[in-house]
Amino acid sequence: MSDQQWGVGVDGERPSAARVYDFFLGGHNNFAVDRQMAGRLEAVVPEIGQLIWANRGFTHRAVRLMAGAGVHQFVELGSGLPTAGSVHDVARRHIPGARVVYVDQDPVAVARGTELLADDPAAVVVEADLRDHAAVLSDPRVRRLIDPRKPIGVLLVGVLHELPGDEPKAVIAGYREAMAAGSFLALSQATRQGRPEHADPFKNVFDTGYGPGTNMTFRTYAEVRGLFEGFEIVEPGVVYVAQWRPDPGPAGPPAQRLPAYAGVGWLRATRDRTNRLM
């Protein structure tokens, strides 16, 4: 992609997390500034590319689990740029016609996703702040695809480190209250544990590189487990992302060298959970 291709609304002077992620996944929807940022991150954590691929693999496995349990509709929050093996691709291998909503704030992610999904009536990209669950869930495009009376698969993979303090708990609680019994939540979260010596250098590059308002937040194992309040955590529990139901194949680096926790929670029926917002 040329740095001028996307035009109005796209800042090609500052790196974007979505576009940096795209670069590491082998995509072409990124600018020179994003590739430079990727190099800075890789200089302090050489395995960052492997971690991003591990997050992608976790997403695939979590979606397979949800689809196998009969979930037909998915919402990926902080979805980034569409690449091969996106949620709708994986889900439809198991559930033909699965409906998928992607939510992101990056204008390139939204523009490119909208272009790619233009002929897909069962998938849409919505430009919104994932923290505003009311705005996301009340969007007419979301309401057209998502039936609040039926289980939903919600994914928050590789994004919660951008939310400070207890903000992830509040965000997840908002979506949880809108989810029918039988729904699933999949999330991953960066941690200092595993590679503590790399955490501060990585945070410094992340915060300074992405600019004002950025605050990379690591969380402990206990804190990540706490994000599943109200859900039953499915086996194997909260583990390093590469350890979550790995596919057969050659072993990668030791799991702790890819320092992010991941898990999937299931929402048991306790009361009428019909979404009051939709």
N, C-alpha and C positions, 0 to 999 in steps of 0.2 A: 504494500500500500504506500503511495506517495503521501508525504506529510500534508499536502494540500487537498487530497481527494475528498475528505469528508466535509470541508467547508464550514459553514456557520454553525456555531454551537459546540464545536470540537476544539479543545485546547491542545494544540500540538507542541506547546512549549513546556508543559509539565507532564511527567509520567502519570499513567493511569494504572491502578492495580489490575483492572480487567485486561488491559492491553499487554501488560507485563506477563500476566498469567497466560494469555494467548501466545505470546512469544515462546514461553517455556514448553507449551503444548504443541509447538510446531506450526502455529497459525501464521497468517500473513496480515492480520488486522492490527498492526502496531506501527509505531513511529520510531525514528532514530532515538528520541529521548527515552522511549520505553526500553529499547534494547540496551541503551547505556545504563539505565536503572537495573536491568536484569544482570548486567555485568558486575555492578557494584554489590548487589545482593549475593551473587555467586562467589565474589571474592571473600566474603566473610563466612558464608555457609556453602561450601562447594556442592552439597547435596540438595540445594534448594530445588533444582529441577526435578530430582527424584521424588522429593516431598510433594511437589505439585502433581506429578503423575500418580503418586500414591493416593492423594486426595481424589483424583479422577477415578482411579480404580475402586476406591471405597464407594464413591457415588454409584458406580455401575452395580456393585454388589448389593448395596442397600436398595436400589431400585428393583433389582431382581427379587430380593426378599419381599418387598412390598407387593410387587406384581404377583408373586407366587401366592400371597395371602389374599389376592382378589382385589387389590386397589387398582382402580381404573383412572384416577385423576391425581395430578401431581402439581405442586407449586415449588419452584426452585428460587430461593431468595438470595440475591447477590450472585446471580447466575453467570455473569461475565459474558464473554463472546462465545457464540455457538461454534463448536468444532465437531469433527466426526465423533460419534459416540455420545452425543448429548442425551439428556434424559428422555426425550421423546423417542429417540432411536432405540435405546435400551428397553424402555417400557413396552414398545410395540412389538418387540421380538416375542414377548410373552402375552401381552394384551393388545391385540390389533384394535386400533381406534382409541387407544389411551389418550386422554386429554392432558395437556401440559401448559402451565403458565410459567413464564420466566420473568423475573423481576430484577431490574438493575437501574442504577442511576447514570451509568456511563453512556453518553450519547452515541459513541461508536458502537458499543454493545447493542444498544437498542436499534440503531439504524441498520446495522448488519443483520441482526436477528430478524428484524421485520422484513428485510429483503429476502432472506433465505426461507422464511416461513410464509411468504405472501400467498402461496397456493395451498397452504395447510389450514383447513378450517378448524382443526382440533388442537392447534398450538398457537400461542401468541406471546409476544414480548411486551411487557408493560414498563414504562419508565416511571419509577416511583422510589421513594425512600422506604426500604424494607422495615424500618423502625415504626412506620405509621401503618399498623395493621388495619386500622379502620379504612384508610384511604385505599390500601391495596385490595382489601376484600370487597369493598363497595364499588370498585371500578367496573363499569359495564362490561368490559371485555373479560374480566375475571368472572363476573356473575354469569356470563353466557356459557362459560366452560366448566365451572366448578359447582357441583351440587352439594350444598352444605349438609344435606341429610345423609350423605354417603361418606365412607372413609376417604381421607385425603393423605397423600404422602407429601410431607413438607421437608425440604432439604435446606440446611444452612451449613454448607461445606466450604471451608477455607475463607470464611468471612467474619466470624465472630471476634477475631483478634482486633478488628477495627473498631469495636464498640468498647468503651471504657467501663470500668467499675461493674455495677450490677445491671447495667443496661441490657445485656443479653437475657437475663432472667425476666425482665419486664417485657421485652420483645416476644420471647417464647410464650410467656403467659398469655399475651394478647392473642396469639394465634391458637394456642391450646384451647382457649375458651370458645373458639370458632370451629373447632374440629369435632366431627362426629366420632362416636365410639368406634373402635377398630382402626382409627387413623394411626399413622406412624410419623415420627420425627427422626431425621438423621442429621447429625452434626459432627463437625470436627473443629478442633481448637488447638492453636499453637501453645506449647508449654516450654518452660525453662528446663524441665526435667528431661533427662536423657543427654542433652548437650548444653549444660548450664554455662560453659565457658564461651559459647557463641551467642548467648541471648542478648547481652548488652550491646555488643558490636552490631548485631543484626538490627536491633531496635533503633540504634542511632542512625544507621543507613536508611531504614524504613521511614522513620519520622522526618528526618531532614530531606530525604529524597522526594517524598510525596507532598511535603509542604505544610503550610499552616493548618492547624486543626487535626493533624494526624497524630495518633497516640497508640502505637503498637502495644497491645495488652496480652501478656501471657497469663495462663491460668494453670493451677495445679490440678492434679488428678481429682481431689475432693471437690474443687470448684466445678470441674467439668461434669462430674456425676450430679452435682447439685442443679445443673441446668435441665436435668430430666425430671424435675419435680412434677408430680402428677402423671408421669408415664411409668410403665414397667420396662426396665431395660432388658432387652433381649440378649441372648447369648451371642458372643462371649463376654458381654459386658462392655465397660469402657476400657479400651486398650489402645496401644499405639496404632496409628492409622493402618500401618502395613500388616498388623496382626488381626485385623477385623475380617474374619472369614476369608483368608487369602485363597486365590485361585491356585490350582496346581501349576507347577512350573518351576523354573530355576529360582533359587533363593536370591533375594536381593540383599542389600546391606543390612546389618543388624537393625532391628526395629527401632531401637532408641536413637539411632543416627538420623532418623526422620522424625523430629520431635513435635509430634502433634497427636493428641488423643482423638478418638472417634468412638461413636456409639450410635445405637438406634433404640428408640423407645416406642412402646405400643400403648395406645390409650384404651384402657378398659372402660366398659360401660358402667357409669355410676349414676347418671341422671340424664335427662333430656338435654343434649348438647347442641340442639339445632342453632345454627348461627343466627344470632339476633341482628347481625349487621347486614345480612344479605337478603 
